[in-house]
Amino acid sequence: MTRRFSVKPCTPEKIVQNAVIAQLRFHLWFVQRNQAGLGNTKGRPDLEAYRMGQTLFIECKAPRGRLSEYQVKYIDDLRKHGMTVWVVDNADRFLEDLEALQERLWPGKNIRRLC
């Protein structure tokens, strides 16, 4: 008996999320993906990244994607508590922002991409 597996195509949001995760890991951030519905509060960002005492919350969207009302409220609450939260819909722009953040947090460490 032959088993057939169907492979779901990646959504535009998933493509952005995978690129963000790869870039964070390349820059030595510890990344945690938050799965919807597994006891998480509605609106919680897709990713949490940790490095050298810093925490970054990231909500990934498809290009021109929109936040739900739950996401807007959750992100506002995080920011009110002083957390860094980014909504990312472009992996290239994310990399530029990540490098700028790292240079601000750890000046002179030359934490940059190789190419």
C-alpha positions as CSV (number, residue, x, y, z in Angstrom):
1,M,0.0,0.0,0.0
2,T,1.4,3.3,-1.0
3,R,0.9,6.3,1.2
4,R,0.4,9.7,-0.3
5,F,1.2,12.8,1.6
6,S,-0.1,16.1,0.6
7,V,2.2,19.1,1.1
8,K,0.5,22.3,1.8
9,P,2.0,25.3,0.0
10,C,3.5,27.9,2.2
11,T,1.3,31.0,2.7
12,P,2.9,34.4,2.2
13,E,2.7,35.0,6.0
14,K,4.5,31.7,6.6
15,I,7.2,32.6,4.1
16,V,7.8,35.9,6.1
17,Q,7.8,34.0,9.4
18,N,10.3,31.4,8.3
19,A,12.7,34.1,6.9
20,V,12.4,36.1,10.2
21,I,13.2,33.0,12.2
22,A,16.2,32.1,10.1
23,Q,17.6,35.7,10.4
24,L,17.1,35.7,14.1
25,R,18.8,32.4,14.6
26,F,21.7,33.5,12.3
27,H,22.2,36.4,14.7
28,L,22.1,34.1,17.7
29,W,18.7,34.9,19.1
30,F,16.8,32.2,20.8
31,V,13.4,32.0,19.0
32,Q,10.1,30.7,20.3
33,R,7.1,30.2,18.1
34,N,3.7,30.8,19.7
35,Q,1.1,28.4,18.4
36,A,-2.5,29.7,18.3
37,G,-5.0,27.9,20.4
38,L,-2.5,26.0,22.7
39,G,-3.5,27.9,25.8
40,N,-2.2,31.2,24.4
41,T,-4.3,34.4,24.7
42,K,-5.8,35.6,21.5
43,G,-3.6,38.2,19.8
44,R,-0.3,37.0,21.2
45,P,2.5,37.7,18.7
46,D,3.7,34.8,16.5
47,L,7.3,34.9,17.8
48,E,9.4,35.7,20.8
49,A,13.1,36.2,20.5
50,Y,15.6,36.4,23.3
51,R,19.3,37.5,23.3
52,M,21.6,38.8,26.0
53,G,18.8,39.9,28.3
54,Q,16.6,41.4,25.6
55,T,13.2,40.3,24.5
56,L,11.6,41.0,21.1
57,F,8.0,40.1,20.2
58,I,7.3,39.7,16.5
59,E,3.9,39.4,14.7
60,C,4.4,38.2,11.1
61,K,2.0,39.2,8.4
62,A,1.8,38.7,4.7
63,P,2.6,41.8,2.6
64,R,-0.4,44.2,3.1
65,G,-1.7,41.9,5.9
66,R,-3.7,43.5,8.7
67,L,-3.8,43.0,12.5
68,S,-6.9,41.6,14.1
69,E,-8.5,43.6,17.0
70,Y,-7.1,41.1,19.4
71,Q,-3.6,41.5,18.0
72,V,-3.8,45.3,18.2
73,K,-4.9,45.1,21.9
74,Y,-2.3,42.6,22.9
75,I,0.5,44.6,21.1
76,D,-0.7,47.8,22.8
77,D,-0.6,46.1,26.2
78,L,2.9,44.7,25.6
79,R,4.2,48.2,24.5
80,K,2.6,49.8,27.6
81,H,4.7,47.5,29.7
82,G,7.9,48.6,27.9
83,M,8.3,45.6,25.6
84,T,9.6,45.8,22.0
85,V,7.1,44.6,19.5
86,W,7.4,44.6,15.7
87,V,4.9,43.8,13.1
88,V,6.8,42.4,10.1
89,D,5.6,42.0,6.6
90,N,8.9,42.2,4.7
91,A,11.9,40.0,5.6
92,D,14.5,42.3,4.0
93,R,13.3,45.4,6.0
94,F,13.2,43.2,9.1
95,L,16.9,42.4,8.7
96,E,17.8,46.1,8.4
97,D,15.7,46.9,11.5
98,L,17.3,44.0,13.4
99,E,20.8,45.1,12.6
100,A,19.9,48.7,13.7
101,L,18.5,47.4,17.0
102,Q,21.5,45.2,17.7
103,E,23.9,48.1,17.0
104,R,21.8,50.3,19.4
105,L,21.8,47.6,22.1
106,W,25.3,46.4,21.7
107,P,27.3,49.3,20.0
108,G,30.6,48.4,18.5
109,K,30.1,44.7,18.5
110,N,29.8,44.6,14.7
111,I,26.8,42.3,14.8
112,R,26.1,42.4,11.1
113,R,25.3,40.0,8.3
114,L,28.1,38.5,6.4
115,C,27.0,39.5,2.9
